[in-house]
Amino acid sequence: MNELSLNINKTIKAPIEKVFDAWLNPKLLSLFMTPMPGMPPSDVTTDAKVGGVFTIIMKAGEDQLPHTGKYLEINRPNKLVFTWQSHNSIDGSTVTLLFDEMNKNTTNIRLSHEKFIDEKARDDHQGGWGNILNVLNSLMTE
């Protein structure tokens, strides 16, 4: 079922450069890469260059949920593309983030994630990415 995909749009109350840079900054990424409310910050490492890799260890209770990927495209501040590997992904799973400046203090993010094991994995990711974007918005407006 690798043709499964999801798309989410989210308006973030922050300048486009600040929103884009948050996705490459391990300190900030650890604070919003939490797919469920109430999760503690993730452990994150990034090598923010095309061909560089990232590791995100999400924490759900006693469970450690590793996610890794490789940056395929970094076009600051408009586009970020990376692979996505986890226990719920398949080869070739990719995430694309498109950033649109609404005004100097507002950015719209269009997130698309392609290729899932099954519909349940896609639906779980839909909720996870939605929470991640909500937490990012809260973090940017603090």
QUIHUHU-V768843 format. One record per run of one state. SS is the DSSP state (~ for helix, > for strand, _ for the rest). FROM is the first residue (numbers start at 0). LEN is the number of residues. Records with the same first field share a line. If there is no record, write none. Layout:
SS=FROM-LEN ; FROM-LEN
This chain:
_=0-4 ; 12-3 ; 22-3 ; 32-10 ; 46-6 ; 60-2 ; 75-3 ; 83-1 ; 85-8 ; 103-2 ; 114-4 ; 140-2
>=4-8 ; 42-4 ; 52-8 ; 62-13 ; 78-5 ; 84-1 ; 93-10 ; 105-9
~=15-7 ; 25-7 ; 118-22
